[in-house]
Amino acid sequence: MSPQYLIIGGLREDYCITHDDQAYLAVLGGNSVYAAVGAAVWSSSVGIISRIGSNYPAEWLDQIRSAGIQTGGVRLLPDAQDTRTFYKYLSPQERVDTHPAAHFLRAGLPLPPVLFDYRSSTEGQGHLNEFGPLAIRPADLPDDSGSALAAHLAPADYLTHSVVPARLREMGVKLITVDPSIRYMQPGFRQQLRTLVNGLDAFLPSEAEVRSFFQPRPTDLWDMAETLADFGCSVVVIKRGAAGQYLWDHASKRRWQIPASPARVVDVTGAGDAYCGGFLAGLHQTGDAVEAGIRGSVSASLAIEGHGALFALGAAPGLAQARLEALRPSTRLL
């Protein structure tokens, strides 16, 4: 059957050094997998739409499918593609994604030869007139995409985020959320961002991305959330990692502070993506943005308690629901 929840984004090959200098090399990653897992915590009908090259490991697709996530929307390109992503976590709250040689040296670890020429995994995502080779186009959407109940666009090229939502609406998808790329969350993209955000059900940037967009004089976070919602978005959530989330409901003009769900932090890779997947499923299932935010927080908490994009789906039965019940009383209307 066609998936009820679509996750649109990248499938990557991750190279990560955690905050305690543990290295994980050439492992299954990508924001679409983490977001799909976050949604799959609450639904058994989740699918990924992505692009991969001929060099992408077939066994990784098998692992994703074995976890219950549909991959029929993954398009295989005839040529090899660069899907490397490097992260170094300076702390559980702060990461960098450039200059891997320096970070491997500081950690006392040998630099993998595959990273010798690495620059960044987000190169080209700010281009206004050109799709990158792995950027999802409207034509990549399967014919049955319109039967989906909701769709989330993970961080990707500006062009993907600016044109794919409109095509999803034409196909009949009623609920659409977007997590932006830092590459276009810049002051010079103000008019473009206004167009992109207009009509979304939820816009889900990180605190760092919001502050980047409003530089050089960022205002109060709540003011920034309201400004973004004024672009035409129903809900704005500012993801703040361990500090939880700020949620601005534009229709009711209400501010909600949602705490991070308590967790034993092992590896925070993909936490924001898992949050977005949980938020998507929660928003559709309940129609309540605050409840969606709580579910997103629970999904993120499960993702960070181990290593690997699929880890959260191995959580003990009932744990997600228990954390959901425990977190609700801590959510505050400001």
Buried (B, 14 or more C-beta within 10 A) or exposed (E): EBBBBBBBBBBBBBBBBBBEBBBBBEBBBBBBBBBBBBBBBBBEBBBBBBBBBEEBBEEBBEBBBEBBBBBEBBBEBEEEBBBBBBBBBEEBBEBBBBBBEEBBEEBEBEBBEBBEEBEBBBEBBBBEEEBBEBBBBBEBBBEBBBBBBBBBBBBBBBBBBBBBBEBBBEBEBEBBBBBBBBBBBBEEBEEBBBEBBEBBBBBBBBBBBBBBBBEEEBEEBBEBBBBBBEBBBBBBBBBBBBEBBBBBBBEEEEBBBBBBBEBEBBBBBBBBBBBBBBBBBBBBBBEEBBBBBBBBBBBBBBBBBBBBBBBBBEBEEEBBEEBBEEBEEBBEEE
